[in-house]
Amino acid sequence: MVADCAKMAVELKVNRFQGEPVMISDYECAYACSWALKRLGMEADPQEELSRLKDSVMAQEERLACGDETDKSLLALIKPYKVQGTHGEGISTLIRMGMEA
């Protein structure tokens, strides 16, 4: 249930945000980062620490910034977010879900 809620929150924010979008959890970040990597044609390891996953996305910041509106919205969500350090199966599940988006 948490995974589905986080997935839906990211998709709503990417597709419908007005002004600055805000990401509120590591769960949302896990989904957003893996979805962004998938859109870039890259893989995301579900066992990767979330901070490293975010670093992988930020290493591709220029590509996302030059992408379509979805890519730009994902970047706007991911870039300012500070990873809290949540671990566990919920994070891994959301990384897998992002790769399947």
N, C-alpha and C positions, 0 to 999 in steps of 0.2 A: 504494500500500500504506500509506504514512504517513497519507494522508487517511482511508482506511477505519479504520485503528487509532484515530485521533483521534476520528472520528465515533462509533465503538462505545464508546470510553471515556467520552465525555460522556453518551451515552444510558444506559449502565450506571450511572453516578454519579447521574444525575437520577432514574432509576427505582428504584435499589436502595441508595442510600447509607445507612450507619448512622452517625449523628453528623455531624461536619463533613466535607463533601466537599472534596477537594483537586484542583485543576486543576494540571497539571504542565507545560504547554507552550503556546506561542503558537498551535500548531495546534489544540489543544482549545479555546482561547479564541476563535479565529476561527469555529469551528463553533458553539460555544455562543452567541456574540453574535448571529450571523446567524439562528440558530434562534429566539432570544428575540425579535428584531425581527420575524421572520415571524409569530410567535405574537401579536404586538401589532398585526399588520396593516401593518407598515412594511417598507420595502425596505432591503436592504443592498447596497452597491456592492462587487463583488469587487475593485475596484482601490483601495478606501479603505484608508488606513493603519489598522492594527489598533487603535492607541491611540484614534483618532477613532471607530472603530466601537464600541469599549468605552464611550467617552464618550456616544455616542448611546443605548446601552442604559442607562447610569446616569442619563441624563436622564429615563428612563421608570421609574426605580426604584420609585416609588410604585405605578404600575400593575402591575408584576410582583409586588410585595409583596402586593397585594390579589387576585392571580390564583389559579389552582388550584395544586395541589402541584407540577406540572411547572414552572410559572412561578417559584414560590418556590425550587425546587431550582436552576433555572438562575441565579437571582439569587444564591443562596448560593455557586455556583461562580464566577460572574463578578466579583462585588463585591470580594473580597479579592485577586484575581489582579493581579500587576504585569506588565504587558506587557514582554517582553524586547526587542522590536524586530525579530523575525524577519520577513523579506520574501520575496517570491517566489511562484511559481506554486502551491506547496503551500498557502499561506495563501489565495490567491484561490480555489483549488479548494474548500477547506473552507467559505469564505463562500458559494459557490454551493451547496454541498451542504446547508448550513443553511437556505438559502432554499427548498430542495426538500423538506425534511423533512416 
